Amino acid sequence: MALERSDVEKIAHLARLGLNDADIPQTTATLNNILGLIDAMQAVDTNGIEPLAHPLEATQRLRADTVTESNHREAYQAIAPAVENGLYLVPKVIE
């Protein structure tokens, strides 16, 4: 499927792209090259080939879901100017 100048102008209008008249031939050639590549990829015989979930068939190592940090809330709140029920108190900034 080859695109013509009028096709590219319609596509540019629909995509709200401002193409200059000088850019249309180059854009047409680029789009035709892309469509040619797609046609070549679709022409490849893939019968009997299982699809891959990952191109390298790699698996991710998982770590154990365990707590590695201890709770330092009391130490952090000890240096805060105002704390109540485990929450930091801040001055009201909106009146």
MODELLER restraints for C-alpha pairs under 7 A, 6 or more apart:
rsr = mdl.restraints
at = mdl.atoms
rsr.add(forms.Gaussian(group=physical.xy_distance, feature=features.Distance(at['CA:2:A'], at['CA:32:A']), mean=5.77, stdev=0.5))
rsr.add(forms.Gaussian(group=physical.xy_distance, feature=features.Distance(at['CA:3:A'], at['CA:28:A']), mean=6.60, stdev=0.5))
rsr.add(forms.Gaussian(group=physical.xy_distance, feature=features.Distance(at['CA:3:A'], at['CA:32:A']), mean=6.17, stdev=0.5))
rsr.add(forms.Gaussian(group=physical.xy_distance, feature=features.Distance(at['CA:4:A'], at['CA:28:A']), mean=6.80, stdev=0.5))
rsr.add(forms.Gaussian(group=physical.xy_distance, feature=features.Distance(at['CA:5:A'], at['CA:24:A']), mean=6.88, stdev=0.5))
rsr.add(forms.Gaussian(group=physical.xy_distance, feature=features.Distance(at['CA:5:A'], at['CA:28:A']), mean=6.54, stdev=0.5))
rsr.add(forms.Gaussian(group=physical.xy_distance, feature=features.Distance(at['CA:8:A'], at['CA:28:A']), mean=6.21, stdev=0.5))
rsr.add(forms.Gaussian(group=physical.xy_distance, feature=features.Distance(at['CA:12:A'], at['CA:18:A']), mean=6.87, stdev=0.5))
rsr.add(forms.Gaussian(group=physical.xy_distance, feature=features.Distance(at['CA:12:A'], at['CA:19:A']), mean=6.96, stdev=0.5))
rsr.add(forms.Gaussian(group=physical.xy_distance, feature=features.Distance(at['CA:77:A'], at['CA:83:A']), mean=6.72, stdev=0.5))
rsr.add(forms.Gaussian(group=physical.xy_distance, feature=features.Distance(at['CA:82:A'], at['CA:88:A']), mean=6.14, stdev=0.5))
rsr.add(forms.Gaussian(group=physical.xy_distance, feature=features.Distance(at['CA:82:A'], at['CA:89:A']), mean=5.20, stdev=0.5))
rsr.add(forms.Gaussian(group=physical.xy_distance, feature=features.Distance(at['CA:83:A'], at['CA:89:A']), mean=5.36, stdev=0.5))
